[in-house]
Amino acid sequence: EGTCRLYMAESSIPNSGLGMYTAVDIHRSHDLFDPEIVIQIVDRQYHNYVREQYDGYKPEEMTDDEWIIEHYFWGSNCVRSEHEANQVEAIIPGYGMLANMHPGLVNIDIFGGDYFDSAGLHRGSDPGAGAFSTLYGMKWRSLSHIPAGMELFANYGDGYFDRDDLS
C-alpha cells in the first residue's frame, strides 16, 4: 500500500520530455489512478474572437510558455461532451495528462461510467447550472498487462498529430 506505483523519467520516445512509468506490474483491465474531474472549455475560439473585438486581446500572439495547457486538451468525443456547445475541448487535470502517446504503444485508455451529475439543476432554467463541471469520475484502465518499469502511453486521438505546432 505504501509502495510508489508511478514515477516520471525521460520518455522512451526521443525528444518528448518526461514519461510516466509504472513501478509495479499492472494487470490487464486494471483501473489506474483516482477518478478524475473533467473541465470543459466551450467555444474557446468564439470567445477569443469576441475578446479581440472588444479588448484587443490576440490569443494567437501568446507563446507556448503563456498557454502551455493548449497541448493538453482532450477532444469532446473522449469525454462524451460533443453536444454541449459548438466546440468543446476538455482538460482532465490529473495523472492522465502525464502520459505520452505513441500510436503503436498505447497501453492505457480513458473511460467513464456513470459520471454525470447535474446536482439537481436544470441546464435550461437554473442559472447556477453552468458554474461547475457535471463530468467527473473519468478513469484510466490498462489495455493489457503492463510490466513494472514500462512507460504508460495514452491515445490522444486521431487529430492530435495533425496540429500545426507539431509540423
DRENMIVO-812262 format. One record per residue (C-alpha): residue number from 1; residue in one letter; x, y, z. Coordinates in steps of 0.05 Angstrom, whole numbers, padded with zeros to 5 digits. Layout:
N
R; num; residu; east; north; up
R; NUM; a; X; Y; Z
...
//
This chain:
167
R; num; residu; east; north; up
R; 1; e; 00000; 00000; 00000
R; 2; g; 00057; 00049; 00015
R; 3; t; 00096; 00029; -00047
R; 4; c; 00110; 00081; -00101
R; 5; r; 00069; 00057; -00160
R; 6; l; 00087; 00110; -00212
R; 7; y; 00147; 00153; -00229
R; 8; m; 00169; 00204; -00280
R; 9; a; 00233; 00194; -00321
R; 10; e; 00259; 00210; -00391
R; 11; s; 00209; 00183; -00441
R; 12; s; 00228; 00124; -00485
R; 13; i; 00204; 00168; -00543
R; 14; p; 00265; 00211; -00564
R; 15; n; 00258; 00287; -00553
R; 16; s; 00189; 00282; -00519
R; 17; g; 00209; 00302; -00448
R; 18; l; 00187; 00261; -00388
R; 19; g; 00145; 00199; -00390
R; 20; m; 00103; 00165; -00336
R; 21; y; 00126; 00095; -00316
R; 22; t; 00097; 00042; -00271
R; 23; a; 00139; 00015; -00214
R; 24; v; 00094; -00046; -00205
R; 25; d; 00062; -00097; -00251
R; 26; i; -00007; -00075; -00274
R; 27; h; -00056; -00129; -00295
R; 28; r; -00100; -00123; -00357
R; 29; s; -00165; -00083; -00347
R; 30; h; -00139; -00054; -00282
R; 31; d; -00165; 00016; -00262
R; 32; l; -00107; 00065; -00254
R; 33; f; -00104; 00127; -00211
R; 34; d; -00161; 00160; -00176
R; 35; p; -00222; 00182; -00216
R; 36; e; -00212; 00250; -00248
R; 37; i; -00255; 00310; -00260
R; 38; v; -00267; 00338; -00330
R; 39; i; -00265; 00413; -00340
R; 40; q; -00299; 00433; -00405
R; 41; i; -00275; 00491; -00446
R; 42; v; -00332; 00511; -00492
R; 43; d; -00330; 00553; -00555
R; 44; r; -00259; 00579; -00540
R; 45; q; -00247; 00605; -00610
R; 46; y; -00312; 00645; -00609
R; 47; h; -00297; 00674; -00540
R; 48; n; -00227; 00693; -00562
R; 49; y; -00256; 00728; -00624
R; 50; v; -00304; 00768; -00581
R; 51; r; -00248; 00787; -00533
R; 52; e; -00205; 00810; -00592
R; 53; q; -00262; 00854; -00618
R; 54; y; -00276; 00888; -00552
R; 55; d; -00210; 00886; -00514
R; 56; g; -00157; 00879; -00568
R; 57; y; -00137; 00812; -00539
R; 58; k; -00100; 00769; -00591
R; 59; p; -00092; 00697; -00568
R; 60; e; -00051; 00679; -00630
R; 61; e; 00005; 00725; -00603
R; 62; m; 00011; 00682; -00540
R; 63; t; 00073; 00639; -00534
R; 64; d; 00073; 00566; -00512
R; 65; d; 00101; 00589; -00445
R; 66; e; 00039; 00632; -00434
R; 67; w; -00012; 00579; -00454
R; 68; i; 00021; 00511; -00448
R; 69; i; -00046; 00480; -00429
R; 70; e; -00063; 00483; -00504
R; 71; h; -00024; 00418; -00512
R; 72; y; -00066; 00381; -00460
R; 73; f; -00137; 00389; -00487
R; 74; w; -00177; 00326; -00499
R; 75; g; -00229; 00323; -00554
R; 76; s; -00303; 00324; -00537
R; 77; n; -00311; 00253; -00563
R; 78; c; -00263; 00228; -00509
R; 79; v; -00306; 00256; -00452
R; 80; r; -00376; 00248; -00481
R; 81; s; -00389; 00323; -00489
R; 82; e; -00398; 00330; -00564
R; 83; h; -00466; 00363; -00556
R; 84; e; -00450; 00414; -00501
R; 85; a; -00431; 00471; -00549
R; 86; n; -00407; 00483; -00619
R; 87; q; -00335; 00469; -00600
R; 88; v; -00317; 00431; -00536
R; 89; e; -00248; 00416; -00511
R; 90; a; -00234; 00385; -00443
R; 91; i; -00180; 00387; -00391
R; 92; i; -00172; 00328; -00345
R; 93; p; -00121; 00354; -00295
R; 94; g; -00093; 00291; -00265
R; 95; y; -00046; 00234; -00277
R; 96; g; -00073; 00221; -00347
R; 97; m; -00042; 00287; -00370
R; 98; l; 00026; 00258; -00356
R; 99; a; 00023; 00200; -00405
R; 100; n; 00056; 00207; -00473
R; 101; m; 00026; 00180; -00537
R; 102; h; 00055; 00133; -00589
R; 103; p; 00001; 00102; -00634
R; 104; g; 00035; 00034; -00634
R; 105; l; 00047; 00032; -00559
R; 106; v; -00019; 00053; -00527
R; 107; n; -00028; 00012; -00464
R; 108; i; -00078; 00054; -00423
R; 109; d; -00145; 00084; -00443
R; 110; i; -00194; 00133; -00413
R; 111; f; -00265; 00111; -00398
R; 112; g; -00323; 00138; -00358
R; 113; g; -00380; 00101; -00327
R; 114; d; -00437; 00137; -00293
R; 115; y; -00401; 00202; -00282
R; 116; f; -00453; 00256; -00299
R; 117; d; -00484; 00295; -00242
R; 118; s; -00524; 00359; -00251
R; 119; a; -00534; 00368; -00175
R; 120; g; -00609; 00373; -00189
R; 121; l; -00602; 00436; -00231
R; 122; h; -00636; 00442; -00298
R; 123; r; -00588; 00465; -00353
R; 124; g; -00641; 00509; -00386
R; 125; s; -00673; 00544; -00326
R; 126; d; -00625; 00545; -00267
R; 127; p; -00571; 00600; -00270
R; 128; g; -00522; 00560; -00228
R; 129; a; -00522; 00501; -00276
R; 130; g; -00460; 00525; -00314
R; 131; a; -00419; 00542; -00253
R; 132; f; -00390; 00472; -00243
R; 133; s; -00368; 00412; -00282
R; 134; t; -00421; 00358; -00288
R; 135; l; -00369; 00308; -00311
R; 136; y; -00327; 00271; -00261
R; 137; g; -00302; 00202; -00247
R; 138; m; -00263; 00193; -00312
R; 139; k; -00218; 00133; -00303
R; 140; w; -00157; 00104; -00337
R; 141; r; -00154; 00030; -00349
R; 142; s; -00097; -00015; -00372
R; 143; l; -00110; -00047; -00440
R; 144; s; -00061; -00104; -00429
R; 145; h; -00013; -00130; -00377
R; 146; i; 00039; -00075; -00364
R; 147; p; 00103; -00099; -00330
R; 148; a; 00139; -00057; -00278
R; 149; g; 00186; -00007; -00310
R; 150; m; 00145; 00003; -00373
R; 151; e; 00123; 00072; -00396
R; 152; l; 00048; 00086; -00398
R; 153; f; 00020; 00111; -00464
R; 154; a; -00049; 00140; -00475
R; 155; n; -00086; 00152; -00541
R; 156; y; -00094; 00227; -00552
R; 157; g; -00140; 00218; -00611
R; 158; d; -00131; 00215; -00686
R; 159; g; -00125; 00290; -00697
R; 160; y; -00070; 00303; -00645
R; 161; f; -00012; 00297; -00694
R; 162; d; -00047; 00340; -00746
R; 163; r; -00036; 00402; -00704
R; 164; d; 00004; 00460; -00734
R; 165; d; 00053; 00463; -00676
R; 166; l; 00077; 00392; -00688
R; 167; s; 00098; 00402; -00760
//
